[in-house]
Amino acid sequence: MQHVFVLNPDHSAAMPCTSKRARKMLESGKAAVLRRHPFSIILRQEPSGRVTQPLTLKIDPGSITTGIALILEGQTGMQCIWGAELTHRGTFIRNKLIARRAIRSSRRNRTLRHRPARFQNRTRPAGWLPPSLMHRVLTIQSWASRLDRFVPLDSFSLELVSFDTQRLMNSAIQGAEYQQGTLYGSETRAYLMRKWAGACAYCQKTGKLEVEHLEPRSSGGSNRLSNLVMSCQPCNLKKGGKTLAEFLAKKPAQLARIKAQQKVSLKDAAAVNATKAKLLEILKAFGYPIETGSGAQTSFNRHQQGYEKAHWIDAACVGDSGATVKVASLSPLKIKCMGRGNRQMCGVNRFGTIIRHRTRQKVSFGFQTGDLVRAIIPDGTYAGVHVGRVTIRSRPSFRLVRFDVLPRCLTRLQRADGYGYSF
């Protein structure tokens, strides 16, 4: 079980405690629930003595999902007491900006509301990043700041991934020699694990995976990244020296899926490379010591300790301190960026024509879209107790998960903060 965050009566951070101890304090009235996600309690009385232990916040930044782990350095060694996986919405932001640009461009060429083109001599400030990439940095900064308020942090640990895209695309690249040490090849393996979602390309099973050639070396296959996949040992042995088309001749759907995934670009690696320096700069502003480690070192630490592939486990294994860390059977908190509303007052169709207007009202019957609520429905098809994010409407019938619910059946558990939570 994950540890529970504890705050003193003055809202200063105290050491996290186990769920069993938190339950006893809640039952005895010594504490009250402050937040549901991440679950936090606040003490009703000032504790007699404050004892703290070193706590490190470890981050494994990713293009789609970022792993977060809290590591406690106790008498028994390094132990992971809390983990989370933060899912970004950078691709969603990029697609929205592209759609907006296309609508504005087409509108200028029609006899509609016209805005002249701006001058092309505008300059960008130093360190500028596109909104879709800056979103990833700011989201990680937001959660680092939030955890800094909930727990007494002592240091940060950040994985500085540096994907060599030329080396990934062409393993026979000439030039400076690459030193082949203990971690040689780990960067390629780390990228393939991200590309194939940590599962076998043929049977989708997770666990111990091997790097496998789609076009066998015996048939002239190369070590280029486009010819490599992750495979479990049974599938690797079964394929043997066959080509991909021969091996999956009777499975056309699976063959098409692998070929489509094989052509996936290096945009995720480029996004991580572009944001790493900015993220390190922002974390330094917290004033804590920062430990950095490479992606190859993280992968090496995880394999040496026999842990499965997961973003929060990768975060726990970052840096030199991740070589010996105890990762218990935790259920990581799944955090998904949902946004904090929409500033677009005029809704348009796919042609850019205005078809609706939004009101300025964001709160209805005391609720706001994104609030975590509990619904008690007395009868009907969905009778029972339901918990989830609510979507408000102009009429007194809100949307909860898959059905409509009346406001009088709702009890708010936590205000909207722009994220969705699950386990």
C-alpha positions, -999 to +999 in steps of 0.1 A: +000+000+000+011+036-007+019+058+022-004+086+032+006+122+032+003+140+066+001+177+073+004+195+107-023+218+119-004+248+105-004+230+071+033+223+072+044+189+059+051+160+082+065+126+075+041+103+055+027+074+074+014+040+065-023+035+056-029+015+087-016+042+110-036+069+091-068+048+095-063+046+132-058+083+135-089+090+115-110+066+136-098+081+168-104+116+157-068+127+158-068+136+121-092+145+093-092+139+056-077+168+037-076+155+001-087+123-017-060+123-044-033+121-035-048+109-002-037+133+026-048+139+062-043+168+085-036+165+122-060+181+147-033+187+173+003+196+171+025+165+175+048+162+205+079+155+185+088+159+148+111+132+135+120+134+098+140+111+075+156+119+041+130+119+013+139+121-024+115+129-052+125+109-083+112+118-117+114+098-150+102+123-176+085+110-207+068+123-238+035+107-230+038+095-194+061+106-166+070+084-137+071+099-102+084+081-070+091+091-034+121+073-019+126+071+019+161+066+031+157+047+063+177+023+085+169-006+062+180+013+031+162+030+002+125+023+000+098+035-024+068+046-004+047+064-030+045+062-068+025+079-096+023+080-133+015+113-149-001+113-183+004+145-204-019+160-230+009+174-252-005+157-284-040+170-277-026+206-274-006+202-306-037+189-325-058+218-312-033+244-322-030+229-357-068+229-361-070+266-349-043+276-373-061+259-402-094+276-393-078+311-390-060+306-423-091+296-442-111+325-426-087+351-439-095+340-475-132+344-471-156+373-466-159+367-429-144+382-398-109+392-409-078+396-389-047+408-409-016+387-407+009+398-381+044+410-389+069+381-394+097+398-375+085+387-341+113+371-320+110+343-295+126+346-260+156+325-250+146+290-240+112+292-258+095+258-262+063+250-282+031+249-260+028+212-264+063+207-250+061+235-224+030+218-210+050+187-201+076+208-182+050+229-164+029+199-154+060+182-138+068+215-121+033+217-108+034+182-092+069+188-078+056+219-061+025+201-048+045+172-034+069+197-018+040+211+001+027+176+012+060+160+022+093+173+037+116+168+007+153+168+009+165+163-027+154+156-063+166+129-087+160+134-124+166+111-154+182+131-182+174+110-212+196+118-242+185+097-272+211+098-300+186+098-329+214+094-355+227+063-337+192+049-333+184+053-370+217+041-383+238+019-360+267+019-386+271+057-384+308+067-388+326+093-368+335+095-332+338+060-316+312+050-290+326+035-259+312+000-254+310-004-216+286-021-192+257+001-204+264-003-241+231-008-260+209+002-231+198+034-248+186+015-278+168-010-255+153+019-235+139+035-267+125+002-280+108-004-246+091+030-249+082+024-286+066-010-281+050-001-247+071-026-228+054-056-243+063-083-269+056-071-304+041-105-314+020-117-284+017-085-263+030-102-232+051-083-207+079-095-185+114-105-196+119-092-232+147-095-257+158-073-287+148-091-318+154-085-356+123-083-378+145-091-408+169-118-396+206-111-398+210-144-418+187-128-445+206-095-446+188-077-418+207-048-402+209-033-367+189-002-377+163+008-352+135+003-377+145-034-379+144-040-341+115-049-319+110-062-283+101-099-281+096-125-255+119-156-256+092-181-268+082-158-297+119-152-305+127-189-307+095-196-326+103-170-353+139-182-356+153-173-390+120-165-407+112-131-420+083-111-405+060-118-435+068-156-433+063-157-395+029-139-396+016-152-430-016-165-414-021-134-392-025-104-415-040-081-388-010-086-365+014-082-395-003-048-404-001-037-367+036-044-364+044-027-397+024+004-387+042+006-353+075+000-371+071+033-390+065+053-359+087+084-359+112+096-333+089+124-321+087+111-285+125+109-283+128+144-297+103+158-272+122+143-243+155+157-257+139+192-261+125+195-226+153+180-204+173+212-201+143+234-193+130+208-167+164+207-150+165+245-148+131+247-132+138+220-107+170+237-096+149+267-086+135+247-057+168+249-040+173+212-033+203+191-043+196+173-077+209+139-087+209+131-124+212+099-142+210+086-178+182+064-192+207+036-197+216+037-160+180+036-151+174+005-173+205-011-160+195-006-123+160-020-130+172-051-148+199-058-121+172-057-094+147-078-115+119-052-115+092-051-142+089-023-167+068+006-154+072+043-154+071+048-116+095+019-111+119+035-137+116+067-116+126+048-084+156+034-102+170+068-115+206+076-107+232+060-085+208+058-056+185+037-077+209+008-078+196-006-044+160+005-039+131-016-025+100-014-046+071-030-028+038-040-044+024-005-046-006+005-067+007+037-084-017+067-086-027+073-123-028+110-129-042+123-162-041+159-173-076+170-182-073+207-185-089+235-165-117+246-188-121+262-222-115+299-230-130+296-264-163+316-262-175+308-298-177+272-308-171+264-345-177+235-368-151+218-390-154+246-416-146+274-390-182+287-390-195+298-355-224+276-345-227+282-307-217+305-279-206+296-244-217+313-212-193+327-187-208+306-159-185+278-148-203+268-116-238+253-116-257+242-084-224+245-065-205+221-088-179+226-115-168+204-143-140+182-130-152+180-094-147+146-078-182+136-065-200+108-048-235+100-063-261+081-042-288+070-066-317+055-048-334+036-076-334+029-113-309+013-137-279+029-120-290+026-084-261+025-059-231+046-050-209+059-077-177+080-075-161+100-104-156+133-122-187+152-130-195+172-161-219+201-156-245+213-181-267+242-186-297+221-175-300+205-141-288+171-153-251+164-150-230+137-166-212+112-143-191+085-160-217+069-184-251+083-171-269+114-161-274+124-125-293+151-107-273+176-085-293+167-054-278+132-055-242+145-055-217+152-027-184+168-036-153+150-024-127+172-040-127+203-061-116+202-097-078+207-101-073+199-137-065+162-133-082+129-133-073+102-108-075+064-108-056+033-097 
